[in-house]
Amino acid sequence: MKKQIEYKELNVDPDAPIRLNKFLANAGVCSRREADEFITAGVVSVNGTVVTELGTKVKRSDEVKFHEQPVSIERKVYVLLNKPKDYVTTSDDPQNRKTVMDLVKNVCRERIYPVGRLDRNTTGVLLFTNDGELASKLTHPKFLKKKIYHVTTDKNVTAADMRQIAEGITLEDGEIKADAIEYASPTDKKQIGIEIHSGKNRIVRRIFEALGYRVVKLDRVLFAGLTKKNVRRGDWRFLTEQEVNMLRMGAFE
């Protein structure tokens, strides 16, 4: 309960009432505009009572019928985790290592899954949802979303190597370049901020390794517009309605 109380102002109550026309639209029955017409026509009932008033709100636990047929929707859940080290991004690990699912197992009744993956020792923003359509859009190469990482290397990164990363380097699976790169600290040139869209496996670590650096720490601070602000390492929160709308608009544009 601690996490839910601490981040209450950031959470969207998944069981909050929603407008009846939105309920019908989310269930795939019709559009919201068509739903309003069906409601006023008297073909929609809630808990056994015909509803004709526009703007009526229902809960997901209510019994909604359309032309006498039950209508139900799976509650969509969106959770942001600030992933700690030593957790693998998988639903089931044959080696019995700690997985990110251990950290969100009590979040909700629905089964949620991580969107994309972070390496075992990479920390930061990781999204979970049961919205398969949105998840596939967020990870599809055509819709690759902005990711920003805070990188800590084992030695100072030279200005020449910074330029090379920005201009592009060739790895075993092709050329890759950062969308943006800069020193994250005015005094410590081991601290680097890098923005990249690529979804290739271990891409940030491989970029620096190719130039002779070892990545000591790697933290994803932004994914598709989502940050881990106010979420402590290992904690989670529900996305706000505004954040969900932002993701959907970006994924389906």
Secondary structure, DSSP 8 states (H G I E B T S, - for coil): -HHHHHTGGG---TTS-EEHHHHHHHTTSS-HHHHHHHHHTT-EEETTEE---TT-EE-TTS-EEETTEEE------EEEEEE-TT-BSSS--TT---BTHHHHTTS-SS--EESS---TTEEEEEEEES-HHHHHHHHSGGG---EEEEEEESS---HHHHHHHHH-EEETTEEE--SEEEESSSS-TTEEEEEE----TTHHHHHHHHTT--EEEEEEEEETTEE-TT--TT-EEE--HHHHHHHHHHHH-
